[in-house]
């Protein structure tokens, strides 16, 4: 296991908010940062020492990143797999490219989760709409059809409640082959963020309960309001998956909690995750500090939660009303990501609130009417 030390350079593929927070954590320890992103003055670029502005598949730019970096990581999975694979031959990329290949394709992802022994919903794969029609009865209704490639925050999928709605899935095949999953009647959604170094040492962050609005994460509540046995099952499943994939770095494992207390794995994200942002204030080690430790070959720190916490996403439409009440809530930690334009439904930042009373803080959040849309 190679060790990367302060004053050396961490290269980050992707210049969004996850890269920004990763870079800020790394800079606290004295690392230098290089970032590759197609956008000038990206959120990560604003805090980086070196900005390389180019597409993710630009071979010259990737080689430039390799030349200036002692270790390379990435901030999201929708980067160019072939470019990353090639980069692994000339640079130190401890995470490798295989996890990106797996998580870019829902078919591969579902197969690997099942192979790890973790529970998944019944599913089928379909190369075209006709194949979906012929196989749909294997899982029945209701079900959710998703494109195998692309899609996030609810995009690229459709829920079907009966055969009369099957035609609604036809247009998905214009973009990609598809996977169809039996609908899971879940009670809660939770996420486990597990982080692992090349020596096989791993820790999970305290588990978050996630509440979505319009398929976009709205709030993460920590600790998740579920029984201890559920937390133990969730952590065990995340560890199974991480070990099966020989994870280095960070893996977010999104799960459904069923009425009987069992869990079903929904999907994976091979990088720091929105539901782990609370850890910046609320834990002795944030997901970003721990990610840097993992990819730099440092021993990991066992996470501890300082206090129950709620993280609330700030979308474009929330920025202005948030600014109007910022002086009224001194206990709120406000993070804005440096994005130039506050577009509706675009993630612009988040607020973290450490609290002794989750329920009263949830009411406080609602009372502001900032997030009433």
Phi and psi in degrees as a GROMACS rama.xvg file:
@    title "Ramachandran Plot"
@    xaxis  label "Phi"
@    yaxis  label "Psi"
@TYPE xy
-79.7583  139.807  UNK-2
-108.702  126.084  UNK-3
-103.339  132.071  UNK-4
-113.87  159.336  UNK-5
-50.0886  149.971  UNK-6
81.1399  -12.0828  UNK-7
-84.6386  171.813  UNK-8
-111.283  128.661  UNK-9
-97.5265  121.804  UNK-10
-91.4964  134.298  UNK-11
-120.948  124.454  UNK-12
-89.6158  116.94  UNK-13
109.378  127.891  UNK-14
-111.727  20.5351  UNK-15
-80.2616  -163.991  UNK-16
-67.3728  -31.0303  UNK-17
-66.8019  -41.5196  UNK-18
-63.4762  -38.8364  UNK-19
-60.4604  -49.142  UNK-20
-69.9226  -32.0209  UNK-21
-63.9046  -44.9876  UNK-22
-63.9506  -42.6986  UNK-23
-62.4762  -40.1913  UNK-24
-64.5158  -42.1486  UNK-25
-65.9577  -39.1217  UNK-26
-66.0668  -29.3757  UNK-27
-59.7286  -31.9042  UNK-28
-90.2673  -2.4201  UNK-29
97.0292  11.2136  UNK-30
-76.8318  155.685  UNK-31
-95.9036  156.874  UNK-32
-127.685  132.37  UNK-33
-118.51  140.468  UNK-34
-132.367  139.438  UNK-35
-111.705  119.981  UNK-36
-156.717  146.058  UNK-37
-71.0973  -12.2373  UNK-38
-103.538  128.827  UNK-39
-65.254  139.573  UNK-40
58.3658  40.6449  UNK-41
-65.3533  163.32  UNK-42
-51.6753  -42.727  UNK-43
-74.9583  -37.502  UNK-44
-58.1535  -31.7783  UNK-45
-63.4013  -25.6173  UNK-46
-114.258  4.12229  UNK-47
-86.1579  157.837  UNK-48
-82.1513  -31.6257  UNK-49
-132.442  126.041  UNK-50
-109.877  126.398  UNK-51
-113.732  110.793  UNK-52
-98.4881  104.742  UNK-53
-168.791  160.183  UNK-54
-61.775  156.525  UNK-55
-66.6023  -20.2236  UNK-56
-101.023  10.9936  UNK-57
-75.5014  110.042  UNK-58
-61.6269  -39.2505  UNK-59
-65.1724  -42.3317  UNK-60
-67.3089  -40.0047  UNK-61
-62.8709  -39.8439  UNK-62
-68.0656  -36.416  UNK-63
-62.3972  -42.1818  UNK-64
-61.6209  -41.7858  UNK-65
-62.2225  -39.8443  UNK-66
-66.0627  -32.0395  UNK-67
-99.5858  -3.57705  UNK-68
-112.947  144.506  UNK-69
-91.9029  -22.8719  UNK-70
-151.565  147.451  UNK-71
-125.075  136.333  UNK-72
-131.55  -178.8  UNK-73
-139.417  156.139  UNK-74
-105.49  -9.97856  UNK-75
-158.026  163.708  UNK-76
-89.0968  -12.3613  UNK-77
-89.1906  46.1418  UNK-78
-98.8875  179.179  UNK-79
-80.0799  114.37  UNK-80
-64.7991  -45.0346  UNK-81
-61.9844  -40.908  UNK-82
-63.3315  -41.2637  UNK-83
-65.6416  -40.861  UNK-84
-60.3978  -43.5488  UNK-85
-65.4109  -38.803  UNK-86
-61.6403  -35.0594  UNK-87
-61.5133  -22.2194  UNK-88
-80.341  -21.4823  UNK-89
-119.601  -6.46082  UNK-90
-138.576  167.492  UNK-91
-89.8489  106.813  UNK-92
-124.013  85.3534  UNK-93
-60.8288  -25.5651  UNK-94
-75.5207  -20.0305  UNK-95
69.9682  -172.364  UNK-96
-110.005  -15.7386  UNK-97
-62.3206  -39.3124  UNK-98
-65.4658  -33.6688  UNK-99
-67.1201  -43.0635  UNK-100
-58.8315  -42.7275  UNK-101
-66.879  -47.9812  UNK-102
-81.3269  -12.3011  UNK-103
-76.053  -15.8997  UNK-104
-125.654  112.714  UNK-105
-60.6996  -28.8163  UNK-106
-64.4476  -48.7074  UNK-107
-62.4414  -42.5909  UNK-108
-61.5824  -47.8886  UNK-109
-63.0326  -40.3791  UNK-110
-64.5095  -39.4349  UNK-111
-72.5416  -37.0628  UNK-112
-60.6265  -47.0715  UNK-113
-62.2559  -39.6712  UNK-114
-65.7396  -25.5394  UNK-115
-74.6711  -15.412  UNK-116
95.2614  0.159877  UNK-117
-80.8911  151.097  UNK-118
-78.367  136.024  UNK-119
-129.105  160.069  UNK-120
-69.5596  153.989  UNK-121
-58.8805  139.341  UNK-122
-149.555  161.163  UNK-123
-131.204  160.948  UNK-124
-116.725  152.071  UNK-125
-145.428  129.949  UNK-126
-80.3395  -23.4147  UNK-127
-154.786  172.808  UNK-128
-63.4626  -35.4506  UNK-129
-63.6813  -39.9969  UNK-130
-66.502  -38.3516  UNK-131
-59.7219  -45.0571  UNK-132
-57.7976  -41.1139  UNK-133
-76.4519  -21.5413  UNK-134
-109.644  -9.93797  UNK-135
-59.4597  -30.5504  UNK-136
-67.6145  -15.2237  UNK-137
-65.171  -28.902  UNK-138
-112.419  -21.7837  UNK-139
75.1428  -170.785  UNK-140
-118.825  153.086  UNK-141
-72.0587  156.843  UNK-142
-148.656  167.798  UNK-143
-123.54  124.631  UNK-144
-100.58  129.902  UNK-145
-130.255  144.012  UNK-146
-65.1772  144.033  UNK-147
-71.3645  -32.3698  UNK-148
-113.992  145.115  UNK-149
71.0051  -175.705  UNK-150
87.2375  127.493  UNK-151
-158.965  162.098  UNK-152
50.2139  41.3694  UNK-153
87.1811  -5.26806  UNK-154
-79.4439  153.152  UNK-155
74.5531  27.7155  UNK-156
-152.672  158.781  UNK-157
-147.118  138.67  UNK-158
-93.7923  132.965  UNK-159
-114.879  123.239  UNK-160
-93.6694  -14.5235  UNK-161
-168.499  169.147  UNK-162
-60.278  -25.9131  UNK-163
-68.4713  -13.511  UNK-164
-101.495  -0.329689  UNK-165
-56.3657  -34.5258  UNK-166
-60.0416  -22.1221  UNK-167
-66.4144  -19.021  UNK-168
-86.9933  -10.6338  UNK-169
-58.8598  -40.7826  UNK-170
-68.514  -21.1002  UNK-171
-61.9055  -31.1818  UNK-172
-73.2581  -9.18416  UNK-173
-68.9368  -22.0832  UNK-174
-102.62  -30.5917  UNK-175
-172.853  161.576  UNK-176
-63.7165  164.804  UNK-177
-131.802  162.504  UNK-178
-123.714  143.6  UNK-179
-124.309  130.576  UNK-180
-118.018  141.71  UNK-181
-61.2021  136.096  UNK-182
-66.6424  134.761  UNK-183
-102.664  116.293  UNK-184
-77.8476  80.4426  UNK-185
-89.5866  156.952  UNK-186
-94.3431  -36.1094  UNK-187
-145.661  158.322  UNK-188
-111.748  133.871  UNK-189
-130.611  163.958  UNK-190
-137.702  140.602  UNK-191
-113.497  123.156  UNK-192
-103.132  112.098  UNK-193
-110.173  139.914  UNK-194
-129.405  138.32  UNK-195
-145.008  139.71  UNK-196
-101.34  177.408  UNK-197
-68.2342  -17.5911  UNK-198
-81.2746  -3.96907  UNK-199
89.7825  4.67988  UNK-200
-76.1443  132.915  UNK-201
-143.068  151.522  UNK-202
-142.856  149.838  UNK-203
-104.303  141.894  UNK-204
-70.9343  157.039  UNK-205
-50.2936  138.972  UNK-206
-79.6214  135.488  UNK-207
-100.76  142.331  UNK-208
-96.2671  128.581  UNK-209
-112.955  134.532  UNK-210
-117.796  125.818  UNK-211
-108.024  150.117  UNK-212
-128.445  126.809  UNK-213
53.7709  39.7137  UNK-214
68.5609  8.74516  UNK-215
-112.091  136.294  UNK-216
-58.147  127.656  UNK-217
-102.838  -56.7276  UNK-218
-133.621  144.813  UNK-219
-118.519  127.44  UNK-220
-112.585  126.309  UNK-221
-131.635  129.034  UNK-222
-74.6404  153.279  UNK-223
-58.5315  140.544  UNK-224
-85.5983  70.2666  UNK-225
-137.042  167.148  UNK-226
-68.4112  155.278  UNK-227
-57.6135  -36.3045  UNK-228
-62.7247  -34.4002  UNK-229
-66.6428  -43.2918  UNK-230
-59.8806  -40.5431  UNK-231
-67.0541  -42.042  UNK-232
-62.9898  -41.3453  UNK-233
-65.1392  -44.9042  UNK-234
-66.7643  -38.408  UNK-235
-62.6037  -43.5058  UNK-236
-64.934  -43.594  UNK-237
-61.7041  -39.548  UNK-238
-66.9205  -41.0936  UNK-239
-56.3344  -48.0482  UNK-240
-65.3684  -45.4828  UNK-241
-61.5776  -42.0291  UNK-242
-68.6112  -40.2543  UNK-243
-60.154  -38.1487  UNK-244
-88.7317  0.57503  UNK-245
51.2016  47.469  UNK-246
-57.4382  137.294  UNK-247
-126.812  127.476  UNK-248
108.085  -131.661  UNK-249
-127.052  138.718  UNK-250
-135.47  122.915  UNK-251
-96.5383  126.945  UNK-252
-114.444  109.273  UNK-253
-89.3796  135.52  UNK-254
-137.032  155.042  UNK-255
-103.32  140.546  UNK-256
-105.294  122.834  UNK-257
-87.9194  167.872  UNK-258
-59.7792  -33.7306  UNK-259
-84.185  3.92945  UNK-260
90.7565  -3.31025  UNK-261
-78.5957  165.193  UNK-262
-122.673  154.247  UNK-263
-130.503  131.044  UNK-264
-77.734  129.621  UNK-265
-92.8502  -63.0008  UNK-266
-157.849  170.726  UNK-267
-119.121  151.586  UNK-268
-135.57  119.074  UNK-269
-88.2334  52.6451  UNK-270
-170.974  171.846  UNK-271
-52.2527  153  UNK-272
-131.116  149.421  UNK-273
-50.7845  -38.6292  UNK-274
-74.6806  -3.68328  UNK-275
-104.086  4.3948  UNK-276
-64.0519  -28.4957  UNK-277
-54.7979  -27.657  UNK-278
-66.2902  -17.1766  UNK-279
-59.088  -47.3169  UNK-280
-94.9129  -34.31  UNK-281
-92.4102  -4.99656  UNK-282
-126.975  161.537  UNK-283
-72.6593  -14.282  UNK-284
-146.203  126.756  UNK-285
-80.5532  164.362  UNK-286
-60.4675  -28.7201  UNK-287
-78.0467  -42.8157  UNK-288
-61.3013  -43.4672  UNK-289
-67.5228  -35.5396  UNK-290
-63.324  -44.0984  UNK-291
-60.5743  -44.5252  UNK-292
-59.048  -42.5203  UNK-293
-64.8715  -48.6594  UNK-294
-76.6215  -19.1973  UNK-295
-92.6187  2.35713  UNK-296
76.7724  25.2031  UNK-297
-90.0075  157.406  UNK-298
-64.7141  147.021  UNK-299
-88.4392  159.096  UNK-300
-104.283  137.224  UNK-301
-71.0968  119.126  UNK-302
-69.2602  140.847  UNK-303
-131.375  138.729  UNK-304
-90.3765  122.73  UNK-305
-70.9776  -39.2396  UNK-306
-161.284  152.845  UNK-307
-52.0981  144.725  UNK-308
-146.495  156.692  UNK-309
-129.398  130.044  UNK-310
-107.56  131.298  UNK-311
-121.161  129.024  UNK-312
-72.9578  144.393  UNK-313
-111.179  108.247  UNK-314
-91.5494  174.691  UNK-315
-53.1616  -40.988  UNK-316
-74.7116  -9.35374  UNK-317
-96.4948  -14.6032  UNK-318
-62.1105  -50.9855  UNK-319
-63.1729  -48.454  UNK-320
-63.2958  -31.455  UNK-321
-63.806  -42.3722  UNK-322
-60.7779  -30.9777  UNK-323
-72.3283  -23.3198  UNK-324
-113.241  6.12478  UNK-325
-59.7897  -30.5334  UNK-326
-77.6037  -11.208  UNK-327
-87.525  -11.4182  UNK-328
-132.083  78.9139  UNK-329
-64.3826  -18.7679  UNK-330
-85.1536  -4.05794  UNK-331
-84.0735  130.837  UNK-332
-97.2518  114.544  UNK-333
-101.087  128.118  UNK-334
-121.297  123.708  UNK-335
-118.95  145.017  UNK-336
-96.6288  2.08947  UNK-337
78.8399  20.8338  UNK-338
-78.6556  139.823  UNK-339
-68.0175  -36.8804  UNK-340
-125.794  128.79  UNK-341
-86.9342  84.8608  UNK-342
-84.0995  148.583  UNK-343
-59.0501  133.931  UNK-344
71.0122  2.50648  UNK-345
-86.7328  134.319  UNK-346
-72.3755  115.083  UNK-347
-107.152  -20.6965  UNK-348
175.631  -167.346  UNK-349
-154.209  163.525  UNK-350
-123.694  134.42  UNK-351
-117.158  134.385  UNK-352
-127.263  115.881  UNK-353
-86.1519  136.94  UNK-354
-149.568  155.325  UNK-355
-93.3477  -8.9677  UNK-356
-143.068  98.4019  UNK-357
-58.9949  -46.383  UNK-358
-63.8971  -42.6329  UNK-359
-69.5192  -31.9982  UNK-360
-71.5258  -35.8601  UNK-361
-60.9308  -39.7395  UNK-362
-67.0639  -38.5677  UNK-363
-61.0642  -43.6596  UNK-364
-60.1474  -47.0604  UNK-365
-63.9316  -34.9916  UNK-366
-67.0796  -21.4521  UNK-367
-73.3188  -20.6869  UNK-368
64.4704  9.12134  UNK-369
-62.6771  -41.2902  UNK-370
-105.953  32.1034  UNK-371
-81.9354  -7.04936  UNK-372
